[in-house]
Amino acid sequence: MSICFRTAIAAAFLFPAVAIAQKPKKAVAPPALQAEFDGFIAKFRAALKANDSAAVSGMTRFPFEHDSSYPDSAQFRAKAYPAIFTPKTRDCIQRGKAVYDRDGDSHDNYFIFCGKNIFTFTKMSSSFLFVEIGAND
């Protein structure tokens, strides 16, 4: 058996193992952070179930999505809430599994995927807040 043939056979078995070994690890939230988020999302979901725009806005960062159209809770409740939180979306967030990740700026985030949207919840200094909706591409 030639050296080239043996090298090719060894490489065929080695490359899949290297690819598996280099697969990025799924981020895991520390238990205390997970417990804090679990408490937050339970309240957020209860507010959505009750269709309570005031409670949801109380758990939202302003200006919402850094948009001057939604500088405060009143504008959010009047304009954004009815457009964003349709019955279908509220139901999706109720059922959706939150996925944890830590971004490059060391922010702890949870994401809930609903159709074409990603709802982002970020740990701020005092608590978690609903911070933005992104495109699920």
Secondary structure, 3 states (H helix, E strand, C coil): CCHHHHHHHHHHHHHHHHHHHCCCCCCCCCHHHHHHHHHHHHHHHHHHHCCCHHHHHCCECCCHHHCCCCCCHHHHHHHHHHHHCCHHHHHHHHHCCCEEEECCCCCEEEEEEECCEEEEEEECCCCEEEEEEEECC
